[in-house]
Amino acid sequence: MSNAIQSLSVLHNNPFILAPLFSSFYDLLGGKPQSILLSYFILPIVLYPSSQRFLLNANSKSSVMTMAGKSNKRDRLYGLDERIIEYHELTNISFQYAIDMDVIRIKENLSIEVVSPWHSNALFLPDHLKAAKRLGILFRPFDVPTIYRMLGVKKI
């Protein structure tokens, strides 16, 4: 039984499927210095159902602070530190795959440049891609240390 569960986990957390989320996010984020550090937020926020639902319904008035929500909606970012740790290795593998496919490039100031878009593929998850784009839009006005402070993350 554990082999079946492990196989489902491997299929669900596949770096080949999740790598396009990084290019979608960085395409709308822009070239911020040290933006590579924001890659550790993409999977824990976009794949978490509550925060993904918020991102899919986000509008022009939405912000990082509204994502944090009122006291009854704090589950969107609840446990973000643990989710970052949980997705750390998968983030590294997916990010490396995106670099190997020459879709994104790391520049000298640790900013990320989207070199070319992903070719369309039936495996890509459209809701996840849309949520990653919206997350990039929400993070765009702020610098990297401010985003970490706003989300309450002290270490990766």
N, C-alpha and C positions, 0 to 999 in steps of 0.2 A: 504494500500500500504506500509506503514512503517513496518508492521509486515513481509511482504515478504522480504523487504530489510534487516531488522534485522536478519531474518532467514538465508539469504544468507551470511551475515557477520559472523554469528556463524558457518556456515558450512565451510566457507573459512578460518577462523581463529580458527580452531579447535586444542586445545592443544594435543589431542591424535594423530593427524596427524603430528603436527609440532615438537613433542618431539624428534623424531629420528635425527633431524638436530643437536641437541646438542651433541649427541654421535658421529656423523660423524665429527663434527668440532673438538671436543676434542681428538678424536682418532688420528688425524694427527697433532694436535697442540703440543702434548707432555705435560709433567708435569711441567708447569711453576708456580712459586709461584704467588699467587693472581690471577690466571687465571679465577676464577669465575667471575671477573669483566668484562671479555670479552664476557660473555654470552649475555650482552645487545646489542652487535653489530650483533649477528647472524641473528635474524629475520629482523631487519631494512635493513640490507645489502643484505641478501639472497633473501628476498621476493620482493625487489624493482626491477622492470624489467630491468632498465639500468645497475645497478651494478650486477645483476644476469647474464645478457648477457656477461658482462666482465669476470666474474668468470668462466663461462662455456667455454669461448674462451681463458682463461689464459694458458700460457705456462711456461716453465722453466725460461724465462727472465722476467716474470711479477713480480711486487712487489706492495707494498702498495702505493708507489709513482706513479706508472703507473696507478693504480686504480683511484687515485685522478685525473689523466689525465691532458691534456692540456686544454687551456681555452675553447675550443669548446666541451670538453667531461666532464666538471665539474659536469654535472647533476647526475653522478653516486653517488656522496656523498652530493649533494646539499640537504639541509634540514635534514641532518642526526640527528641533535639534536631533531628536532620535531618528527622524526620517532622513535627515542629511547623512547621519552615520550609516543608516541602513542602505542608502543609495550611493554611497561614496564610491565604491568599487565599480558599480554599474555606470555611474557618471563618467569615471575615468575611461572605461572601456568604450563607451558610446562616443565620447568626445574624441578619443584617439581614432576611432573608426571614421568619424567625420573629417578629421585631418588627413587620414590616409586616403580617403576618397577625393581629396583636394576640393572639398566644399567650403571649408573654413580654414583660415590661416591665423596664426598667432603673430602679432607684430611686436616690435621692440618694447613698447611700453605696456606689454601684456594685454593690449586690446585685441579684440577679435574682429577679423574682416571676413565677410561672407564673399567667397570667390565666385561660386556658381551655385545655382539652385539645384535641389535634388530633382532627379528625373522622377516623374510620377510613377507610382507603384501601388498596386492594390493592397499591399501590406500596411501602408501608412494609415494612421488613425486620424481622420479629419478633425474630430473634436479635440484631440490632443494637440494637433498642429495649430488649431485656432486658439486654444488656451495658451500655448507657448507664445504666439504672436501677441496676444493681449497682455501677457506678463511682461514682454519686452516693452510694450507701450506704457505700462504702469511704472516700470523702472526707469524709463528714459529721462525724466526730469531730474533725477537724483544721482549723486556720485556714489561710488561703491561703499565707502564707510558709512554714509548716511543710510543706505539701504540695509546694511547689517544692523545698525542701531535701531532703525524703525521696526525691523522684524525680530529684534531681541536676540540675535545670534552673536555669540561671543567668540566662537572658534569653529573651525571646520574639522 
